[in-house]
Amino acid sequence: MFYGPFFDPTMIILIPGILLAMYAQYKVSSTFDYFARVASACGMTGAQVAREILRQQGLDHVEVEMTEGHLSDHYDPRTKVVRLSPQVYRGTSLAALGVAAHETGHAIQHDVGYLPLNIRHSLLPVASFGSNLALPLFILGLILASPTLVKFGVYLFSAVVLFQLITLPVEFNASSRALAVLEGRGFISRGEVPGTKAVLDAAALTYVAAALVAVLNLVRLLLLSGLLGRRDE
């Protein structure tokens, strides 16, 4: 029996991912807010640390700019710009230094041709296309009883899942690079490593949650389509 793509028993499959995503959002916000109040011993701002790391890596051409928003920090590979939120850009806390170093880690990955990052960039167009059209095509295929449309929707969503999965090593590696350079170059002391690592680990959990939700959604689509197991008639 077909229950519909929005409300049916297979929705239960998503519960673990949704719960983890909720916890991850709480964890990253609470951890960042806590360590944003813990000043680093070096007294440098996130922007200063980012620029110094980039300089030491021979990446003076990579700009460091401030962007609006909370936890909106990112590296733009198209323009080769590290963009930091105001709290990170101006902040001297362990949270600010950890996030700033993490984003420079992506710039370093880009410069050295880190393979998972290259794969992620190559998947971005099809993943963006899939995130917008996969579910509409899948639903239309079910309504029209068109196996071709259903399968095409599943294939497109599979690209979204693959993008989420390849994001994991990219983010983990950037965090590892951040911790190594922060401690190795004396930006943080050994005693400040656990706090900085806690911020980066909390951020990484959000990507794990996103990947889990994507995988569980794919399993749900496969069950609804009959491509995995069989639906009751």
Secondary structure, 3 states (H helix, E strand, C coil): CCCCCCCCHHHHHHHHHHHHHHHHHHHHHHHHHHHCCCECCCCCCHHHHHHHHHHHCCCCCCEEEECCCCCCCEEECCCCEEEECHHHHCCCEHHHHHHHHHHHHHHHHHHHCCHHHHHHHHHHHHHHHHHHHHHHHHHHHHHCCCHHHHHHHHHHHHHHHHHHHHHHHHHHHHHHHHHHHHHHCCCCCHHHHHHHHHHHHHHHHHHHHHHHHHHHHHHHHHHHHCCCCCCCC
